Amino acid sequence: MPYSRDSASAQADKLSGIVEESDLYEGFSPHVETSEIKVLDFYNLPKSTGKEPALRSYTEIKQLLDQGKKRDVKSILRENSWPINSPIRSQLWPTLCAQHNTKPPMVEGFYWEMVHQVFGTTELSEKPIMLPSFVDATHCLPYHLTSTGRSVADRIVNVLGYDCPDITYSPVLYPIVSILLHFMSEEEAYHCVAALVGSKEKVFINQTKLLHEVTWKTVMQIAKKHTKNAVAYFQRICPGVKLERVFMDWCWWILAGLPFQHLVRIMDCFFHEGIKVLYRIALVILNLFHKECQSNNEWSPDNIKNDIGNALVKFCKKIPVSPAKLLHAAFSIRGLSSTYISRIFLKTEMLLKSRSVLNTGNKTLVKSRSSDNLPTSQSQVNIQMMSHTLTIREGEKSPGHRAIAMGVYPIHQLKSQVCANEDLFTLWSWLPVRITMYQPVLLYTTEEHGCSLTTFYVRVEQHEPTLMMIKTCNNEVFGAYCSSRWFERNVKDDKGQRQAYFGTGETFLFSLYPERAKYPWVGIENDKDLGHASELFMAADSKMITIGGGEGQAIWMDENIRFGKTDSCKTFNNPPLCPSGDFEIRVLEVYGFVGA
């Protein structure tokens, strides 16, 4: 059962840099073997001048978070080197994680109810617990947890697997749970990791094998640009070793290699900023290792060429810089913006997902040898959600009736007179892989809910992502995958002003009839900064909806959802989605994805 630490709140603000020996382990939870935690010395640490600014308190950081000043918090977390034993983390980490939670707050005791459902008791078993299949048994890193602490970690990941059945592969999840348990109770650690797993705005923990692969390939692509000399050196001395083999284990350089006090400081920033922190740390590790290889015989080419991956982990275990210097170097890397990282990530995901490609010459779908990216048997039933727009019967074209075929069919039984069945598979294959795991649901249709932008917002605005499909009175079929909530039209910036455009580079346009084509964000195909006009994804107010911008709007609709227009735009580099440019809407439908 959960423990209580009555003095945690008071301790959290006692943040002087001087730590008395008797207080050395005050910041750790009871299930930590504190005798194993050692404070490291670094030969290149400057001598203290005694004039360092006082470390910031939890109360100060919490006030900034409540005021929405996330950038200020980011700077504080990067610069404040709290001691490894500081009790601030018992409050700071849960607060940082909680800001990413997208679900309603759990009622008190809910976690223990789930524990009882999974194990039949809340008592901790003395026998080993079988771990979920998404856990990597070779990397269940306990760090300094006691045997009881390890059992607690086992129990948390089991309950998480029970509560989040969509997690199919997540090797870093167990180490993150272990780290959290060093500074908080079991229930708090569960709430933290559940918030990270469910985060929509930032990526913290990958949950499928495909996204795990996308991540390490993204790190490899970034490294080729930002650590060119290091990558070239390793390729030169290890000609028989594929670079991919090295980068597949990039996260273990950090999680399994770095000393614990480095790792804790990295987590201070990670729980606020997301996985991009780990990307930056990985680049610094590569550069430091490259430098050591040129000056230290221990890392000579003959010693590392046969197992460079393992050599990197060994190097990290005795990394010659302090946590503060490591972080400073990581956040000093220029040109590594979140937008740039997202562009590389999305481009990599699209390349991996291209196992199912469309042969535009004969307009037939070329199926891949693998069925990973096509709908499952259950999803084939669910994909009937798209049949509404695509199966409008030719004999029911009266704008006054806008009749629509509402039959429920498995995909192979659809009898569309407008589009072939393969259009449904094509559209499905264009969706981000993680979204194809969720059941589609019809949120809004002009057939049932009327033609009103107000109704549209009421039914759609809190869902993310959404799929918008338009059928014109000339039978053109096109639409957009919208990556962000339409509610974001109301979000204000730091100056209290509403942002005109919102969304991310995952947004894309598509046309299904008469032409079949996908128009992704132009940034995916270009690593350069293309300017503001290339990132005008979504915009909306009480009078209109817009998707795409820059010298034209890809899709624009009026407040009555009756008339619209389509132009070429810089965001997607698309042609007009219908020949005339102007169109009258016959049917508009918007779909969400349950659990996404």
Buried (B, 14 or more C-beta within 10 A) or exposed (E): EEEEBEEBEEBBBBBEBEBEEEBBEBBBBEBBBBEEBEEBEEEEEEEEEEEEEEBBBBEBBBEBBEEEBBEBBBBBBBBBBBBBBBBBBBBBBBBBBBBBBEEEEBEEEBBBEBBEEBBEEEEBEEEEBEBBEBBBEEBBBBBBBBEEBBBBBBBBBBBBBBBBEEBBBBBBBBBBBBBBBBBBBBBBBBBBBBBBBBBBEBBBBBBBBBBBBBBBBBBBBBBBBBBEEBBEBBBEBBEEBEBEEBBBBBBBBBBBBBBBBBBBBBBBBBBBBBBBBBBBBBBBBBBBBBBBBEEEEEBEEEBBBEBBBEBBBBBBEEBEBBBBBBBBBBBEBEEBEEEBBBBBBBBBBBEBBEBBEBEEEEEEBEBBEEEBBBBEEEBBBBBBBBBBBBBBEEEEBEEEEBBBBEEEBBBEEBEBEBBBBBBBBBBBBBBBBBBBBBBBEBBBBBBEBEBBBEBBBEBBBEBBBBBBBBBBBEBBBBBBBBBBBBBBBBEEEEEEEEEEBBBBBBBBBBBBBBBBBBBBBBBBEEBEBBEEEBBBBBBBEEEBBBBBBBEBBBBBBBBEBBEBBBBBBBBBBBBBBBEEEEBEBBBBBBBBBEEB
